[in-house]
C-alpha cells in the first residue's frame, strides 16, 4: 500500500499529540523532489544511532525531550526548540521522554 503524503496546499496538523503520543507511529507527511517532511515519534529510552541526512535538515521538537548529538556536542532539544544541520552532518538522538519531532529534509532534485 502506498503512503499517502500531503498535497500542495493541504493543511497538515503538526500540533502536540498529547495523550495519543504513546500510540502514534512515525509518519512521512510530505515528500517532493525538493523536500521531505516527517513526524518522528520516539518513546522514552529509544535511541537512533548516528546517521546522516542527504540534505540540510531542521529538527523541531513538538513535544517531549530529546538528547541530540551533532557537531561534537550533545544538547537537549525540548518542546518548541528547533535546530538546523548542514547536509551530511552525522547526528544521533536519544529520547529522554516520549517525544514528537517535526523533521524537514531539504532534498536536491536529481539532474538529468
C-alpha positions as CSV (number, residue, x, y, z in Angstrom):
1,X,0.0,0.0,0.0
2,X,1.4,3.4,-1.0
3,X,2.0,6.0,1.7
4,X,-0.4,9.0,1.5
5,X,1.5,12.3,1.5
6,X,0.0,15.7,1.8
7,X,-0.8,17.5,-1.4
8,X,0.3,21.0,-2.3
9,X,-1.9,23.5,-0.4
10,X,-3.2,20.9,2.0
11,X,-3.2,21.8,5.7
12,X,-1.2,19.4,7.9
13,X,-1.8,19.2,11.7
14,X,1.6,19.0,13.5
15,X,0.2,20.1,16.9
16,X,1.2,18.1,20.0
17,X,-0.2,14.6,20.2
18,X,-0.8,14.8,23.9
19,X,-2.4,11.5,25.2
20,X,-2.1,10.0,21.7
21,X,1.7,10.3,21.7
22,X,2.4,6.8,23.1
23,X,0.2,5.1,20.4
24,X,1.3,7.2,17.4
25,X,3.9,6.0,14.9
26,X,6.4,8.0,12.9
27,X,4.9,9.1,9.6
28,X,6.0,10.8,6.4
29,X,3.9,13.9,5.9
30,X,5.2,15.2,2.6
31,X,7.7,14.2,0.0
32,X,8.7,16.1,-3.1
33,X,11.7,16.4,-5.3
34,X,13.0,19.2,-3.1
35,X,12.0,18.4,0.4
36,X,10.7,15.7,2.8
37,X,8.8,16.3,6.0
38,X,8.1,13.8,8.7
39,X,6.8,13.5,12.2
40,X,9.3,11.4,14.1
41,X,7.8,9.8,17.2
42,X,10.2,8.4,19.8
43,X,9.2,6.6,23.0
44,X,11.2,7.4,26.1
45,X,14.5,5.4,26.0
46,X,14.6,5.0,22.2
47,X,17.9,5.7,20.6
48,X,18.5,6.4,16.9
49,X,22.2,5.6,16.2
50,X,24.4,8.1,14.4
51,X,23.4,8.6,10.8
52,X,23.4,11.3,8.1
53,X,20.7,13.0,6.0
54,X,21.3,13.6,2.3
55,X,20.4,17.3,2.6
56,X,20.2,20.1,5.1
57,X,17.7,19.4,8.0
58,X,15.7,21.1,10.6
59,X,14.5,19.2,13.7
60,X,11.7,20.9,15.7
61,X,10.7,19.4,19.0
62,X,6.9,19.4,19.1
63,X,6.7,17.8,22.5
64,X,9.0,15.9,24.9
65,X,12.7,15.9,25.5
66,X,15.5,14.6,23.2
67,X,19.3,14.4,23.6
68,X,20.6,15.4,20.2
69,X,24.2,14.7,19.4
70,X,25.8,16.5,16.5
71,X,28.8,18.8,15.7
72,X,30.8,17.3,18.6
73,X,28.2,18.2,21.3
74,X,25.1,16.7,22.9
75,X,22.3,19.2,23.6
76,X,18.8,18.8,25.0
77,X,16.1,19.6,22.5
78,X,12.8,20.4,24.3
79,X,9.3,21.5,23.3
80,X,9.3,24.4,21.0
81,X,13.0,24.4,20.2
82,X,14.5,23.8,16.7
83,X,17.9,23.1,15.3
84,X,19.5,23.1,11.9
85,X,22.2,20.8,10.5
86,X,24.1,21.0,7.2
87,X,23.8,18.2,4.6
88,X,25.7,15.0,5.5
89,X,26.3,16.0,9.2
90,X,26.4,12.9,11.4
91,X,23.9,13.0,14.2
92,X,22.2,10.8,16.8
93,X,19.1,11.1,19.0
94,X,18.0,9.7,22.4
95,X,14.5,10.2,23.7
96,X,14.5,11.3,27.4
97,X,10.7,11.4,27.4
98,X,8.1,10.3,24.9
99,X,8.7,12.8,22.1
100,X,7.4,14.0,18.8
101,X,9.7,15.9,16.3
102,X,9.0,17.6,13.0
103,X,11.9,16.8,10.7
104,X,12.4,18.7,7.4
105,X,15.0,17.4,4.9
106,X,16.0,19.6,2.0
107,X,16.5,17.3,-1.0
108,X,18.3,18.1,-4.1
109,X,16.4,17.2,-7.3
110,X,18.3,14.7,-9.4
111,X,19.9,16.3,-12.5
112,X,19.0,14.5,-15.8
